[in-house]
């Protein structure tokens, strides 16, 4: 078995898209949330599209682009179409029109009166052709091109976590690993959480549970709380919207409950997926009841469109482009249904406040 405390693991670098401090929606208390790249699901509404692929990517922010063309000059793969100058005639005869004089009466042609306008196209990026050398990013002096993630070692991540320790002590917070799917990096999860717990820091894993049971079983003893994302209960719809079946997820959740894992179920409410479908809330409540005391709460996450700009800057098509945000009042019926069907602590947006001890006893099958 790999020694997770070995020097090789400490030196290995992982792609981190964000370290969010003072996070209050990713578990109890004030937390430091580390977002890792890579996910086996491809949810059509993903709020963190920069985390889906396991490899480095770049954003392109047109608002900062001066169309200098240095990115195209730097690209060895010729994957960047350089800015091109376009000239065309506009406003054929506005001065004469205001005087009710025609161009012919003035002895001028329309072409002579027309003003020449010059526009410069933005560069275009062929992401399929890109070999991810990122020389274009290095060449950009204006911040229009920037990397989606930063390579970090385990030690670097944990130093960031430790620097916020004072907030954990006063609020009952701690470290949350999120992303897309942290279980793609089980050795990192285990090592980080072992260090945290040795220092008395609470650990939370935000996960889809789409992984081999052997992986989850190894990670489970080091996790104080799982935030388990349940997209939809219907397997056909799950495949349509995420690209994978939910059978492995649901079975892993049942096994986690048997092992005494402390879980909160998270249900994202999304247009055309599970909104407006009150049966979705009933199905989640029924499943939570099946998991028993292992479920300490259910968090309802309304869809938001804040990620729309990320898709644009990553050169990705967004299925939900133009869809409006959902607000607390839009999901109030879901909250009521869950409250009527169980004794779970139910939130809209995510758990906040001081953590509670679960005192769970593993089930026997």
C-alpha positions as CSV (number, residue, x, y, z in Angstrom):
1,X,0.0,0.0,0.0
2,X,1.2,3.5,-0.8
3,X,2.6,5.4,2.2
4,X,0.5,8.6,2.2
5,X,3.1,10.4,4.3
6,X,5.9,9.6,2.0
7,X,8.1,12.3,0.5
8,X,6.8,11.5,-3.0
9,X,3.2,12.5,-2.0
10,X,4.4,15.7,-0.3
11,X,6.2,16.8,-3.5
12,X,3.3,15.9,-5.8
13,X,1.3,18.8,-7.1
14,X,-2.4,19.0,-7.5
15,X,-4.4,21.5,-9.5
16,X,-6.4,23.8,-7.2
17,X,-8.8,26.3,-8.8
18,X,-9.6,28.1,-5.6
19,X,-9.1,28.3,-1.9
20,X,-12.1,30.0,-0.5
21,X,-11.7,31.5,2.9
22,X,-14.5,32.4,5.3
23,X,-16.7,29.9,3.5
24,X,-20.0,29.5,5.4
25,X,-22.0,27.3,3.0
26,X,-19.7,24.3,2.7
27,X,-20.3,22.7,6.1
28,X,-20.7,24.0,9.7
29,X,-19.0,27.1,11.0
30,X,-16.4,29.2,9.1
31,X,-14.4,27.0,6.8
32,X,-11.5,27.0,4.3
33,X,-12.7,25.3,1.2
34,X,-10.2,23.9,-1.3
35,X,-11.5,23.3,-4.8
36,X,-9.7,20.6,-6.8
37,X,-9.9,19.9,-10.6
38,X,-11.4,16.7,-12.1
39,X,-14.9,15.1,-12.0
40,X,-16.3,11.9,-13.5
41,X,-19.7,13.6,-13.8
42,X,-20.5,16.3,-16.4
43,X,-23.5,18.0,-15.0
44,X,-25.1,20.3,-17.6
45,X,-25.6,23.0,-15.0
46,X,-22.2,22.7,-13.3
47,X,-21.5,25.8,-11.3
48,X,-17.8,25.2,-11.4
49,X,-17.0,24.3,-15.0
50,X,-13.3,25.0,-14.6
51,X,-13.2,22.0,-12.2
52,X,-14.6,19.4,-14.5
53,X,-11.5,18.5,-16.5
54,X,-8.5,17.1,-14.6
55,X,-6.0,19.0,-16.7
56,X,-4.9,22.7,-16.7
57,X,-7.0,25.1,-18.7
58,X,-7.1,28.8,-19.4
59,X,-9.7,31.5,-19.3
60,X,-10.1,34.2,-21.9
61,X,-11.6,37.5,-20.7
62,X,-12.5,39.7,-23.7
63,X,-13.1,42.7,-21.4
64,X,-9.4,42.9,-20.8
65,X,-8.2,42.0,-24.3
66,X,-6.6,44.9,-26.3
67,X,-6.3,42.7,-29.4
68,X,-2.6,43.1,-29.7
69,X,-2.1,39.7,-31.2
70,X,0.8,38.6,-29.0
71,X,-1.1,35.4,-28.0
72,X,-1.3,34.3,-31.7
73,X,2.4,35.1,-32.3
74,X,3.3,33.0,-29.2
75,X,1.3,29.9,-30.0
76,X,3.5,27.2,-31.6
77,X,0.4,25.1,-32.7
78,X,-1.2,28.0,-34.6
79,X,-4.3,27.4,-32.5
80,X,-5.0,31.1,-32.1
81,X,-6.4,33.1,-35.0
82,X,-4.9,36.6,-34.7
83,X,-6.9,39.8,-34.5
84,X,-7.9,41.0,-38.0
85,X,-8.6,44.5,-39.1
86,X,-11.9,45.1,-40.9
87,X,-12.7,48.3,-42.8
88,X,-16.1,49.4,-44.0
89,X,-18.1,52.5,-44.9
90,X,-20.7,53.9,-42.6
91,X,-23.0,57.0,-42.3
92,X,-23.2,57.9,-46.0
93,X,-24.4,61.5,-45.8
94,X,-25.6,62.6,-42.4
95,X,-24.5,66.3,-42.7
96,X,-26.4,66.8,-46.0
97,X,-29.5,65.1,-44.6
98,X,-29.7,67.6,-41.8
99,X,-29.7,70.4,-44.4
100,X,-32.2,68.6,-46.7
101,X,-29.5,68.6,-49.4
102,X,-28.9,65.5,-51.5
103,X,-25.4,64.3,-52.4
104,X,-26.0,64.9,-56.1
105,X,-27.1,68.5,-55.4
106,X,-23.9,69.0,-53.5
107,X,-21.9,67.6,-56.4
108,X,-20.6,64.6,-54.2
109,X,-21.1,60.9,-54.5
110,X,-22.3,58.7,-51.6
111,X,-18.9,57.0,-51.5
112,X,-17.2,60.3,-51.1
113,X,-19.4,61.3,-48.2
114,X,-19.2,57.9,-46.4
115,X,-16.9,57.6,-43.3
116,X,-14.5,54.7,-43.1
117,X,-14.8,52.7,-39.9
118,X,-12.1,50.3,-38.8
119,X,-12.8,47.4,-36.4
120,X,-10.3,44.9,-35.1
121,X,-11.6,41.3,-34.4
122,X,-10.9,39.6,-31.2
123,X,-8.5,36.6,-31.4
124,X,-10.1,33.2,-31.7
125,X,-8.9,30.1,-29.8
126,X,-9.1,26.6,-31.2
127,X,-9.3,24.6,-27.9
128,X,-9.3,21.3,-29.8
129,X,-6.0,22.2,-31.5
130,X,-4.5,23.6,-28.3
131,X,-1.7,21.5,-26.7
132,X,-1.9,23.4,-23.4
133,X,1.6,24.8,-23.5
134,X,0.1,28.1,-22.3
135,X,2.7,30.2,-24.1
136,X,-0.3,32.4,-25.1
137,X,-1.0,33.0,-21.4
138,X,2.6,33.9,-20.8
139,X,2.6,36.3,-23.7
140,X,-0.5,38.2,-22.5
141,X,0.5,41.4,-20.6
142,X,-3.0,42.5,-19.9
143,X,-4.6,39.7,-17.9
144,X,-7.0,38.7,-20.6
145,X,-5.6,35.2,-20.6
146,X,-5.1,33.4,-17.3
147,X,-4.8,29.9,-16.0
148,X,-7.8,28.2,-14.4
149,X,-5.9,26.5,-11.6
150,X,-2.7,26.6,-9.6
151,X,-0.5,23.6,-9.0
152,X,0.0,23.1,-5.2
153,X,1.6,20.5,-3.0
154,X,-0.1,19.0,0.0
155,X,2.1,21.0,2.3
156,X,1.2,24.3,0.5
157,X,-2.5,23.5,0.8
158,X,-2.3,22.6,4.5
159,X,-0.4,25.8,5.3
160,X,-3.3,27.7,3.8
161,X,-5.7,25.8,6.0
162,X,-3.7,26.3,9.2
163,X,-3.5,30.0,8.6
164,X,-7.3,30.2,9.2
165,X,-7.3,28.1,12.4
166,X,-8.4,30.9,14.6
167,X,-11.7,31.1,12.7
168,X,-12.4,27.4,13.1
169,X,-11.9,27.5,16.9
170,X,-14.4,30.3,17.3
171,X,-17.1,29.0,14.9
172,X,-16.7,25.2,14.9
173,X,-15.5,25.3,11.3
174,X,-12.7,23.6,9.6
175,X,-11.5,22.3,6.2
176,X,-13.7,21.3,3.3
177,X,-12.4,19.6,0.2
178,X,-14.6,20.2,-2.8
179,X,-14.2,20.9,-6.5
180,X,-15.8,18.7,-8.7
181,X,-14.8,15.3,-7.2
182,X,-12.1,15.1,-4.5
183,X,-12.4,11.3,-4.5
184,X,-10.3,11.3,-7.7
185,X,-7.4,12.1,-5.3
186,X,-7.9,9.8,-2.3
187,X,-4.3,9.9,-1.1
188,X,-4.5,13.6,-0.9
189,X,-7.8,13.6,0.9
190,X,-6.6,11.0,3.5
191,X,-3.3,12.8,4.1
192,X,-4.8,16.3,4.4
193,X,-7.6,15.1,6.7
194,X,-5.3,13.1,8.9
195,X,-3.2,16.2,9.5
196,X,-6.3,18.3,10.1
197,X,-7.8,15.9,12.7
198,X,-4.5,15.6,14.5
199,X,-4.6,19.4,14.9
200,X,-8.3,19.2,16.0
201,X,-9.6,20.7,12.7
202,X,-13.0,19.5,11.6
203,X,-13.1,17.8,8.1
204,X,-15.8,17.9,5.4
205,X,-15.8,16.2,2.1
206,X,-18.1,17.5,-0.6
207,X,-18.6,14.6,-3.0
208,X,-20.8,12.9,-5.6
209,X,-19.8,9.5,-4.1
210,X,-19.2,8.3,-7.7
211,X,-16.2,6.2,-6.9
212,X,-15.2,2.6,-6.2
213,X,-16.4,1.6,-2.7
214,X,-12.8,0.6,-1.8
215,X,-11.8,4.3,-2.3
216,X,-14.6,5.6,-0.1
217,X,-14.0,3.0,2.6
218,X,-10.4,4.1,2.9
219,X,-11.3,7.8,3.0
220,X,-14.3,7.4,5.3
221,X,-12.5,7.1,8.7
222,X,-10.9,10.5,8.2
223,X,-14.1,12.5,7.3
224,X,-16.2,14.1,10.0
225,X,-19.0,15.0,7.6
226,X,-19.9,14.1,4.0
227,X,-21.8,16.6,1.9
228,X,-23.4,14.1,-0.5
229,X,-24.7,15.6,-3.8
230,X,-27.9,13.8,-5.0
231,X,-28.7,15.2,-8.5
232,X,-31.9,13.3,-9.4
233,X,-33.2,10.0,-8.2
234,X,-34.4,8.8,-11.6
235,X,-31.6,7.0,-13.3
236,X,-32.6,7.8,-16.9
237,X,-32.7,11.5,-16.1
238,X,-29.4,11.2,-14.2
239,X,-27.7,9.8,-17.2
240,X,-29.2,12.5,-19.4
241,X,-28.1,15.4,-17.3
242,X,-24.8,14.2,-15.8
243,X,-23.6,11.6,-18.3
244,X,-23.5,8.7,-15.8
245,X,-25.9,6.4,-13.9
246,X,-26.7,7.1,-10.3
247,X,-26.8,3.5,-9.2
248,X,-23.2,3.5,-7.9
249,X,-23.8,6.8,-6.0
250,X,-27.0,5.5,-4.3
251,X,-25.4,2.1,-3.4
252,X,-22.3,3.9,-2.0
253,X,-24.5,6.1,0.1
254,X,-26.3,3.1,1.6
255,X,-22.9,1.5,2.4
256,X,-21.7,4.8,3.9
257,X,-24.8,4.8,6.2
258,X,-24.0,1.2,7.3
259,X,-20.5,2.3,8.2
260,X,-21.9,5.1,10.4
261,X,-20.8,8.0,8.1
262,X,-22.2,11.4,9.1
263,X,-23.9,12.8,6.0
264,X,-25.9,15.8,4.8
265,X,-27.7,15.3,1.5
266,X,-27.4,18.2,-1.0
267,X,-30.0,18.7,-3.7
268,X,-29.4,21.3,-6.4
269,X,-32.7,22.6,-7.9
270,X,-32.3,23.3,-11.6
271,X,-34.6,24.5,-14.4
272,X,-35.9,21.6,-16.6
273,X,-34.1,19.0,-14.4
274,X,-36.0,18.9,-11.1
275,X,-37.8,22.3,-11.0
276,X,-40.7,22.4,-10.8
277,X,-41.0,18.8,-9.6
278,X,-42.1,18.4,-5.9
279,X,-41.8,14.6,-6.3
280,X,-38.0,15.2,-6.4
281,X,-38.2,16.4,-2.8
282,X,-40.3,13.5,-1.7
283,X,-37.9,11.0,-3.3
284,X,-35.0,12.7,-1.6
285,X,-36.8,12.5,1.7
286,X,-37.6,8.8,1.2
287,X,-34.0,8.1,0.4
288,X,-32.8,10.0,3.4
289,X,-35.2,7.9,5.5
290,X,-33.7,4.8,4.1
291,X,-30.2,5.9,5.2
292,X,-31.5,6.5,8.7
293,X,-29.6,8.4,11.4
294,X,-26.6,8.7,9.2
295,X,-28.3,11.7,7.5
296,X,-28.1,14.7,9.8
297,X,-29.6,17.2,7.4
298,X,-30.7,18.1,3.9
299,X,-29.5,21.2,2.0
300,X,-31.5,22.7,-0.9
301,X,-29.3,24.6,-3.3
302,X,-31.2,26.8,-5.8
303,X,-29.7,27.2,-9.3
304,X,-27.7,30.3,-10.0
305,X,-26.4,31.6,-13.2
306,X,-23.1,33.1,-11.9
307,X,-21.1,30.5,-13.8
308,X,-22.4,31.7,-17.2
309,X,-19.4,33.9,-17.6
310,X,-17.0,31.1,-16.8
311,X,-18.4,29.0,-19.6
312,X,-17.8,31.9,-22.0
313,X,-14.3,32.4,-20.9
314,X,-13.5,28.7,-21.1
315,X,-14.9,28.5,-24.6
316,X,-17.7,26.1,-23.6
317,X,-21.3,25.9,-24.6
318,X,-23.7,26.3,-21.7
319,X,-27.0,24.5,-21.9
320,X,-28.6,26.9,-19.3
321,X,-27.4,30.1,-20.8
322,X,-29.9,32.9,-20.2
323,X,-31.8,30.9,-17.5
324,X,-32.6,33.1,-14.4
325,X,-31.5,32.5,-10.9
326,X,-33.8,30.6,-8.5
327,X,-34.3,32.1,-5.1
328,X,-35.4,30.9,-1.6
329,X,-39.1,31.5,-2.3
330,X,-38.8,29.4,-5.5
331,X,-37.8,26.3,-3.5
332,X,-39.9,26.9,-0.4
333,X,-42.2,24.1,-1.4
334,X,-39.3,21.7,-1.5
335,X,-38.3,22.7,2.0
336,X,-41.8,22.2,3.3
337,X,-42.1,18.7,1.8
338,X,-38.8,17.6,3.3
339,X,-39.8,19.1,6.7
340,X,-43.1,17.2,6.6
341,X,-41.4,13.9,5.8
342,X,-38.7,13.8,8.4
343,X,-36.8,15.4,11.3
344,X,-33.8,16.5,9.3
345,X,-32.2,19.9,9.7
346,X,-33.1,21.5,6.4
347,X,-31.5,24.6,4.9
348,X,-31.7,26.6,1.7
349,X,-28.2,27.4,0.5
350,X,-26.1,25.2,2.9
351,X,-25.3,24.6,6.5
352,X,-24.3,27.5,8.7
353,X,-23.6,27.7,12.4
354,X,-21.8,25.6,15.0
355,X,-21.4,21.9,14.3
356,X,-23.0,19.2,16.3
357,X,-21.7,15.7,17.2
358,X,-23.5,12.9,15.5
359,X,-23.0,10.0,18.0
360,X,-23.9,7.5,15.3
361,X,-23.8,3.7,15.5
362,X,-22.9,1.8,12.4
363,X,-25.7,-0.5,11.0
364,X,-25.4,-4.2,10.5
365,X,-26.5,-6.0,7.3
